Amino acid sequence: MTQWTRRSFLETAAKAAPAAALLSSGCATPSTRPRAPANESSIDTAADAAIDSGLGSRTDHEVADTGPQLPNRWPSSMTEADPRPLDVRLNVLSGQHPTDMTGHAFVTYPHPPDDGSPQFVGDGMTIRLDFETEGTDLVRRVARTPCYYADVATRGTDDEFRAAGLARMSNTLGSRNSLNTNFLVMDDRLLMAFDGGRPWEIDPVTLEPITPVGGFDEWTSMMPAWVNWLRPWPFPIVLSSAHPVRDPVDGEMYTINFGMGAIIFRPFTRLVRWDGNGRLQSWNLVDASGTNVEIVQSAHQVAITEDFVVFVDVSLRVEWEAILGLDTERAQLPDTTVWLVPRRDLRSDVDTVTCRKVIIPRESTHFLVDYLNPEGQITLYIAHNCATDPSEFLTADDINPVTGSRVRSDMVGFLASGTDACAMGRYVIDAQSSTVIESRLVFDDLRLMNTAALYTHKGMDVRDVYEHVYWLSLGYSEELRIQRMDDLYASYPYRRIPISELPTETIPGTLYRVHQPTMEIMDTYVFPAGRLPISPQFVPRMGSQSDTDGYIITWVCSDDETTEGSSGDELWIFDAADLNQGPIARLGHPDLNIPFTLHTAWMPRVERRTANYSVPIRDDIGEAVNRQSNSIRAMFENEVYPHFT
């Protein structure tokens, strides 16, 4: 096994073998790896077989200075942020700002809590970038929902919200909907979504939440009805998908509403459809035996084809015991369960629809699905987070197995590093037989030491067939390894790298373009040490004609304190047709203090919301509020309702 150091990474990447040769031949895998299914082919780009790293010859385009050399470690900035509103023009720190960028880009993220709880439970923040000929303007706001105002008003009291696993709960009020994960663009309307709550529509200009999608009476709470009657929470627990999907033909939104089974909980999964104006439609989903479909981990993402709605039991385990205040820790399931819902069965005269189930080896985070499904064949592209657990976060008591000491105190609450190299896969499913008829895996133990969890492509809408998609891998930090994760995944069935041989130095993040039909990595950029890339977004240039005709922007966190006009957290701009050459511009501002960010969106234009759809908040939660104490009712009258007239 190669000694894992940054030097060896750069030397190995510089030896890049031609991608076409790799695609035609493949590489043998060590005998210690599980045997692949008969219909599964693999491309191993690890070690000396690494695909073009982006370290080769540069183009003639002007490139930006990437800043002073920094220590090779993940920055403290990933867990530090400023929640205050911000309206600024970004400074050009180096390079040249393109004059032909179009539209508006959005990014959302959780503001890091200051109590050591998981970073993903923080208040939702939204940033909008406005691209002008002469520069880029930035607007930042907090997503202030009714439960946000109730949270602020009850802090320090017996009714306050407290972290409970991947949720924030109040014994009196229920569950926070943090709105901190993802967007959905519906023409000129913009939704925000979170796994632990309903989507909300926000005003694209003010970034203020306007209305939830559907009243609570249109959703099914995870808690049984009798519990809700005994404890009438104004904010009941509603589990949904942070990635709802919009059909590109009829414009309707699809998402999942589910509840897990355990002790008092009866599992259910409902498919939800919304036309943007009326009440939600939903169907109870059952398997071939007539049993309710059970989401064991999370229905984090939904996809759609011309004939099917596709959702996956994603390896982001929502551990219900933690919501009840109990200690628990379980490994993610090592395989991906894919559910196929025939769209022809989604009729108004039925309540129950039968799904088809398919199992794919290795767990998954995010995925794409071609809209076209010729002859009932569905094509999925999956980012596999092998033995990498996005539901586990560093605590103050965690021990780093590399040092034998407690973890970095400045990274408490942040994601733990994975325990194996990850992969990307392309799968073709025959819906009729519910079988995988073709599969191809890409292994790259350098680029994919961490899962390619975030992606972007032109338009960010559903595509007939995905071609050029940009993926981002965070890299790897030995400082974020924790002993309990090593123990939890010691018996991982698809292991490629023994835990004892995991990297002992930080591996940098990479941005790369994949030609999805062939799974060929076409273009790559390796980020400098100490600068961690996050949240890529494609921005088309004026008159853009192709999937690579535009720019890729990425947020970059660092602890750089010496670059004038920068906080160390910056926006880097790449030519989408040539990542290899490096960024063509770095933008920043002294007040731009952001942490680890999540998903993005792009709109060609933004205008004040004009849609008439609305769920009146007093009607939505008023009955439960009226069953509370006098002080709680007064709090809603004075601190919550006035913001939602």
N, C-alpha and C positions, 0 to 999 in steps of 0.2 A: 504493500500500500504506500502510495506517495505521501511524503511528509506534507501535511496541509499547512502551507504558509502563503502569505500574499505573493512572495517572490515566485514560489512554484506555480501559483495560479497564473501569474503574468507570463512566465516562461512557457507553461503548458499551452496557454491560449495562443501564444505567438507561433506555436508549431501547427496551427490550424490545418487540418486536412480538408480537401475539397468536399463540400457538402454533398455534391452529386454522387461521389464515390461512396460516401457513408450510406446514402439512401439506397444504393444498389446492392451493397454488400452486407450492411449491418455489422455489428461487432459481437463477439462471443461474450457471454456474461459469466462471472465466476460460478463455480459449481456449488457454492454455498447459497445461491439465490434460488427461490422457488421456481419450479419448471413452469414455463408459460403455457397457457392453453394451446391446443393444436392450431387454432385459427388466429393466434396472436403473433405478430411480428414485432421486432423491437429495433430501435436505432440507438446505439450506445455511443454518445459523443464524449464520453469521459476521457480523462488523461490525455494521451498524445493524439487521440482521435477527435479532439474538440473542434466543433464547427467554427468558422471564421469569427474571431473574437472581437473584431472591430479595432484591433491594434495594428492592422496592416497599413497600407498606404492611404493617405488622406486625399480628399478632393481639393479643388482649387478654391472652394468656398471659404470665406473668412470665418474663423472659429473664435470662440470666446476664451479668455483666460479663465481657468476653473478655480482660481483662488490659491491662497497659500497652502502649503503642505500641512496636513493635520494628522494627529495620532490615528493609528489604524484600529479604531473602536467605534461602536455605535454611540452617537452623541446623546448627551443628557437632554438636549433640546427635544427629543422624542416624547418626553413626559412633562414638558413645560409649555405653557401657553398663556395668552392674555385674552380674557373673554370680552373685553370692552369693544363697543362698536368702533369700526375703523372705516374711513373713507379717504383713500390716498391715491396719488399717481405713483406707480412704481418707478424706482430709479433704474437706469441702465448701468449695471455695475461693470460689465465688459461685453465686448462684441457689439453687434448692431441690431437694434430692434427692427423686425420685419415691418414693412409698410402695408402689406397685403393680407394680414390676418383678419378673419371675419368673425362676427357673432360674439357670443358671450359664453364663457365656461364657468361651471359651478363645481365646487368641492364641498363635501361635508365631513365632519369629524366630531368625536366626543371630546369635550373639554376635560382634561385630566382631573379627576377628583383629588382632593388634598388629604384623604384619609386612608390611603393605601389600598383602596378597593380597586377592582379591575377597571382599567381605563375605558373599556367599552360601555360602562354604565354612565359615563359623564353626560352633561347637558349637550344637546346637539348644537353645533355651530355650522353656519353656512357662509361660504365666500363666493362672491360673483366677480369674475374678471370681465371687463369691458374692453374689447380690442379696438383701438382707434389707429388711424394712420400714423399719428405722431406718438403713440405710446399706449400703455395699458393701465387702466384704472381698476382699483380694488375696493370692494365693499364687503364688510364682515358684520354679521349679526348673530345673536342667539336665537334658537328656535323656541319661542315663548308660547307654549301650549297652555291650556287650563291647568294641567298637572304641574307645569313649571311654576306657575304663579302660586299654586297651593304648596309646592315644595318650599319655595322661598319663604312663604308666610308662616310655615310650621316649624322651621328649623329651630332646634333647641328646645322643642316641646315634646310631650309624649306622643304626639301625632306625626312626628317627622318621618320622612322617608329615609330608610337605611339600606345599605348594600346587602343583597342576599344572593350570592352567586353572580349570575349575569343579569340580575334585576335589581331595581331599587323599590323597596316595599314599605308601605305604612300600614300598621295594624288597623288604622282607622279609615284610611282613604283608598288603599289598594296599591296599584302598580303604576310606576312612572312610564310614560311613553317618551323616550328621550329624543326621537327623531334625529338620529345621528349617523345613519348608515348609507342611505342611497337615495337616488332621484328616479323619477319616471317622467319623461316629457310626453305630453299629450297635445300635440299641435302647439298652440300658444299658451298652454297651461302646464304647470309644474307641480308634481307631487313629491313629497318626501316620505321615506319609508323606514321602518325599524322592525326588527324581528319580534319585539315584545309589545306591539300595539298596532293600531289601525294606521293606514297611510293618511296623510294630511295634504291638502292643497295649500300651497303658499303663493303669495304674490311675487312674481319674478322680479319686480322692481324694488319693493320694500323689504322682501325676504321674510315678511311676517306670515305666520300660519293663519289661514283664513277659516278653513272648515275641515273637520274630519271627513273621510270617505266612508259614508254609512254611519248611522247612529248605532249605539251599543246594542239596541234591540235587533239590529240586522247582523250582528256577529254572535258567535258562540264563545262564551268564556271557558277557559280551562277548568274553572271551578264548577262543580255540579250546581244545579239550580237551587237545591235546598241550602247549600252553603251561602250562595249569594243572597238568599232570603234571610238567613240568620245574620249574615254580616253584609249589609248593603253598601258595598264600596262604591263611591262615585266613579272610581277608575278601576273597573274589574280587569283581571288578567286576560288579555287577548293575545294569542300567539298567531303570527302571520308570517309572510315572507318579506324580507327586506328588498327583494328583487321581484316585484310584480312585473308583468310583461304586457305590452300593448300589441294587439294584432295589427299588422301593417295594412290589412285590407279594410276591415270594418271599424278599426279604431277602438275596439272595446278592450278594457283592462281585465286581466286575469290574475288572481292571487290565491293563496292557500290560507285557510283558517283551521287550526288544528289544536288538539289537546292530547297529552300523553297519558298512558295508562299506568297506574300504580296506586295501590291501597284504595283511597276514596275516589281516584280519578278513573273515568271510563274513557278509553281512547276514541278519538274521532278525527276525521279529516274531511273538511269541506272545501270544494272548489268554488271560488267566488268570482262572479263576473259583474262588470259595471260598465254602463254605456256613457258615463260622464255626466249624466243628468238625473236619472231616476234612482229608485231604490236598488239595492244590491240583489242579484240573483245568486243562489248557492245550491249546491248539490252535495249530499253525503256520499262519500266514496267508499266502496267496498272492494275486496279482492275476489278472486274467482270462486272462493268458497262462501261468499256472502258475508264475510267478517269485515268489520270496519277496518279500513286502512289505518295502520298505526305508524306515526312518525316517531321513531325512537330517539332521534337526535334533533334535527331541525329541518324545516322546509324553507331554507334560506333563499332559494332561488327557483323561479318558475320560467319555463320557456314554452314556445308555441311553434307548431308546424301547421301546414294547411289542413291537416286532418286530426291532429292530436294536441292536447296540452301535456307538457312533460314537466315533471318535478322530481327532485332527488332528495333522498334522506341524507342531507349534507352533514359532514363530520364537524359540526359545531354543536356539541352536545349541550342541551339545556337541561341541567340536572335539577329535577323538580324538588329533590330533598333540600337543596340549598335555599329554594324559595320558601320552604317551610321552616328554615332555620336549622336544618340538620347538616352534619358534615358528610360529604360524599366525594368520591373521586373515582371515575371509571374511564378506561381508555375508550377512544373512538372505535367504532366498528371498522375492521380492516377492509371491508368491501363497500361498494356503492350500490344502493338500492335505487333503481330508476322505476318510476311509475308513469304509465301511459294512459291518458284519459281520452277515449274517442270523442271527438267534438260532435259527431252526429247524434250522440246519446244525450247531449245537454239540451233537453227539451223542457218546456215550461210545465208540462203535465206530469213530470216525474220528479221525485226528490232524491232518488238513489241511482248512482251510476257505477257500473263495474269497471275496475281498472285492470291493466295488465302489468305484471311485475317482471323486471329484468335485473339480474345481478351482474355487476362488473367488478373484477378484481381491483383492489386498492381503493382507498377512500378518496373523497373529492371535496373541493371547496367551491370553486366557480366553474361554470361550463357554458358552452354555446351550443345551439342546435340549429341546423339549417331549416329554413321555413319549408322548403320543398321536400316532400317525402315520396318520391316516385315508387310506385308499386308497394307502398306501405313500408318503405325502408327509411329509417330515421337515422341521421348522422349527428353524433355528438362529439364535441371537443372538450376534454376534461383536463383541468389542472389538478393533479393528484398531490395531496399533502400527506405524503407517506410518513407515518409515525410522527406527525407534526400536529399538535393539538391547539387550535385557535381558541379553545375555551379555558386554557390554563394560563394563569398569570402569576408573576413573581410576587411572593409575600415576604415580609420582613424576616421570617424564620427560615426561608429556603436556603439550602446549602448548594453551592456550586461544586459539581463533582470534579472540575478541573483544578480548582484551587483548594477545595476542602473547607472553604470559609463561606460565610454568609454572602449572599448576592449583593450586587451594587445597590446601595440604599436609594440612589437617584432613579433606579429603574423599577422599584417596587410598584406593582400595578400594571406593568407592561407585559406583553406576550412573552412566554417562554420559548426558547429556541427548540427546534425540532430535534429528533433523535435518529434521523436517517435522511439520505438523499431523496429528493422528490422526483416527479416525472410528469410528463404531459402525454395525453392519449387521444386518439381518434377512433371512434367506434361506429359501426353501422349495425343497427338493430332491425331485425325483421319483426314488425309489429304483430303479424298474424301468429307466428310461432313463439313470440316473446323470447327470442334468442339473439345473441351477438353473432353476426355472420362474418364480421371483419373487424380486426382491431390492429392498431399500430401504436407502439409506445416509443416515446423519446426519453432517453436517459442522458443527463448531463450533470455529473456530480459536482461540477463547478458552478455553472449558471443556476442549476436547479437544486443546490444544497438546501435552499428554502423554496417553498412552493411559489409558483407564479400566480399569486392570488389576485392580482389586479390586471385589468386589460383595458384596451380601448381600440376603437376602429372608427373609420369615417362614418359620421352620422350617428353612431351608437344606437341605431334602430335595428329591428329584426331584418336579417338578410336572407334572400332566397338561398344562396350558398355563400358561406363565409370564405373569403380568400385571404387578404392580408390583414392580420390582427397583431397588435402590438401588446406584448406582455411585459410585466415587470416583476423581477425577483428581487426581494429585499437583500439577498445575500445571507450571511450567517454570522452570528455572534457567539463565541464560546463563553462570553461573560453572562449570557442569558440562559445558559444551561442550568437545570436544577435537578437534584438527585431524584426527587420523586417522579419526574418525567422519565428519567432513565429506567427507573424501576417499573413504571407503569407500562412501558413499551419494550421491555427486555425480550419478550417473546413475540414480537411483531413478525407475522408470517412471511412478509415479502421483503425482509431486510436485505439491503445491498451493502451497507457498511457496518461492521461490528461496532457496537457502542464504544468499545475500547479504542477504536481507531477513528473516532469522529474528530473533526478539525480542532486544533488547539489555538488557532489564531483566526481573526476575523476575515471573512471572505466578502468582498465588496458586492454591492448590488449591481444588477444589469438590466438594461432595457433592450428588448430585441423584437424583431418582426418575424412572424411565422407565416409561411404560406400554408394555410390550414389543410387544403386538399392533400398535400404531400407531406405535411408536418416538417417541412424543411425550414431551418432557421436561416433567414436570408440576410440579416443585418443585425449587428449588436454593438452596444456601447457599454463599457465597463466604467463605473463611477469611481472617482478618486477616493482614497482612504478617508474616513471620517465624515463623508458626505453621503447621507442615506436617502435614496430616491423613493418617492411614494406618489401614488395617485396620478398616473399618466392620463392625458386626454388629447385626442386628435382635434386639431383646429384647422379647417379648410382655408386655403388661401382664396383670394378672389378668382372666380372662374374655375375653381378646382374641377378636374376632369377624372381623376382616378383615386384609388384607395391610398396612394402614397403622395398625392398632390396636396401638400399642406404642411402642417407643423405638429410636432408632439411636444406638449408642455408637461413637465413634471415638477412637483414640489420637491425640494431638497432641504432636508434638515441637517444642521451642523452646529458645532460649538465655535465656529469661526468668530472671533471678536476683533479682528484687525481690518476687515474690509470696510472701507468708508462707505456710508450710505446703506449698510446692510446690518441686519440683526443676526446673521448667520443662517437664518431660514430664508430660502430664496425660491424663485421660479426660474427654471431653466427651459430654454426653447431650442428644439432640435428641428432640423429639416427632416420631415418624415421619410423622404426618399434617400436619406444618407445619415443614419444614426452614427455610423462608423466614425465620421469626422469629429464628433463631439458637439457640444452645444454651440449654437451660433449667437446666443445672447444669454446673459444672466441678469435677472431683475430682482430687486429687493427694496427694502425700506427699513429704517431703524425701528419702526413700531410693528413690523410684521413678525410677531412671535407666535408660531404655530407648532403643534405637536404632530404626532402620527396621524395622518389624514386617511380617509377611506375612499368612497366612490365619487365619481364625477358625472357631469352631464354637459351638454352643449346645446345652445339654442341659437338660431340664426338672428333672432331679434327678441327683445323683451319689451313688454308693455304692461301697464297696470291691468290687473285681472278684471275681466268684464263678465265672466260666467255668472249665471244666476244661482247655480246649485249651492245649497247651504244646509247644514244641519245645525239648528239653533242649540246652543250649548245649554241653556237653561232647560229646554225640553229634553235634551239628551241625558243630563245627569241630575236634573232637579229632583226627581222622586227619591233617589238615593241620598242626596244632600239633605232633603227634608226630614230624613230619619236619623240625622246626626244630632249631636249636642248643640245647644244654643251658640256656643263659641265657634263651632265649626260652621254652622249656618251663617253666622255673622262674617266669618272669614271669606266664605264664597261670595257673599253679597258685596263685600268691600274690596276684596283683593283679586277675585277671579272674574265674575260676571261682567264688571265694567269694561273689560278688555275685549269682550265678544258680544257686542250689541247686535 
